[in-house]
Amino acid sequence: MNLLKALATVSGMTLISRILGFVRDAAIARVFGAGLATDAFFVAFKIPNFLRRLFAEGAFSQAFVPILAEYKNQRGEVELRDLIDHVSGMLALALVIVTVLGVMAAPFIVYASAPGFAATPERFQLTADLLRIIFPYILFISLVALAGGILNTFGRFAVPAFTPVLLNASFIVFTLWLAPYFDPPAKALAWAVFGGGVLQLAFQAPFLARLKVMPRFKFNFRHEGMRRVLRLMGPALFGVSVAQISLFLNVIFASFLLTGSVSWLYYADRLMEFPAGMLGVALGTILLPSLSRLHASKSVQEYSALLDWGMRLTFLLAVPAAVALAMLALPLIATLFMYGKFTPDDAFATRAAVWAYSVGLLGLILVKVLAPAFYARQDIRTPVKIAVITLIITQVLNLSLIVPLKHVGLALATGLGSCVNAGALYYLLHKRGIHQPQPGWRAFLLKLLIAVTAMALALWFAAGSAEQWIAADWKLRLSWLAGVVTLGATVYFVALWLLGFRLADFKRYAAR
């Protein structure tokens, strides 16, 4: 399997999901703006969403996929199915318990996650009500993550990558057409999450059945493979999800700031998730199974070369993405979100958060590539130590920057923390001989700098002023933004071509 082609497939599906995600956010911004209702929903949604990223797509996936790949390649079909059945049974049981407890303890969870909301009883109660509706989402989406891990191990990358489209479609339908039928209307957003979780799980089930690996939910807590997954999963909680923990803690800090701060950070984070998902998550998804197989076969040089390939692609795409996102922050926000109750002041406040987040975009994406290099080797301790130290540094930065910079300080702390995390991961990979840089890195980075500079100059002259974007109508914004993005991408890739880069140079095949 051509990994570059697989990356293009996963990124393409992710692009569809992200575009619909922006449509969903534009709809939410138009209908609800940035105020009490959106603050309540985003806090309520962030709690199960945080648990999803932490347990399901974070620690669980990174612990489960390497062991699943080992069983698939070294053991028979019976043992493979037995592993899937026991892991799915353990996961489902834990999720049911967590879901019931979460629904029952909704007010206490809101108070712990956004204590500043307690000063406004109406906002606090609405958040708790929304959380009760949303919390079962963690059950559905964690089982979706289980199914996605199985499908990815079998090389079916497109199905899990497309699945998030269904959640965004649910949001759009509930926001634009069903919100008037709810009292208060914000409850439509909560039911959109619930319905989206059901749709995603139902969508993946037929593909599991076709591969004859549909989980049968067995319960034997002494199963050897399941116990190995649990041993890896516990410490992996911090290792793969430190960025999400930082974002979650940001909500706690932001709940004490001016009303709208939570929403500004949310919309800025959504813009950052676009390149992070298309590149970081996609690369991590396709690299982990191959790295796991190479480690099992003790192919040290191929392991290092594959990791180097992933890092080069990250620099090639993440650096221009960070620069373009910072330069086009206001045009993007105005085009995507500045409708209805979302005001120009909201746009400028969100732009400042985007600038701060963009500082750490490269680090955020590199973590998605470098952390799997440890987990594929079933080395959990190293990323955990780095993650804990990074988390502490990030919170110190939060406390230092929140007073002078308000919500922007929280975003900047998260971005700088991602850079610290990525730098420490790479340092230890290099020090231990796991990654040996392939020849040509200096020339590669110099050419990359030239191409990014050319792109930045093109964007600078074509983007215009903030005042022009604020005053323009949505049709002009959309066409103008499309033209500017096309120009920037064209200049960048033409510059790379003139400097000697060729697509064939980045072809790479999966380990067998």
ABEGO torsion letter per residue (X at the ends): XBAAAAAAAAAAAAAAAAAAAAAAAAAAAAAAEBBAAAAAAAAAAAAAAAAAAAAAABAAAAAAAAAAAAAAAABBAAAAAAAAAAAAAAAAAAAAAAAAAAAAAAAAAAAAABAAAAABAAAAAAAAAAAAAAAAAAAAAAAAAAAAAAAAAAGBAAAAAAAAAAAAAAAAAAAAAAAAABOBAAAAAAAAAAAAAAAAAAAAAAAAAAAGABBAGBBBAABAAAAAAAAAAAAAAAAAAAAAAAAAAAAAAAAABBBGAAAAAAAAAAAAAAAAAAAAAAAAAAAAAAAAAAAAAGBAAAAAAAAAAAAAAAAAAAAAAAAAAAAAAAAAAAAAABBEABBAAAAAAAAAAAAAAAAAAAAAAAAAAAAAAAAAAGBAAAAAAAAAAAAAAAAAAAAAAAAAAEAAAAAAAAAAAAAAAAAAAAAAAAAAGABBBBBGAAAAAAAAAAAAAAAAAAAAAAAEBAAAAAABBAAAAAAAAAAAAAAAAAAAAAAAAAAGBBAAAABBBBBX
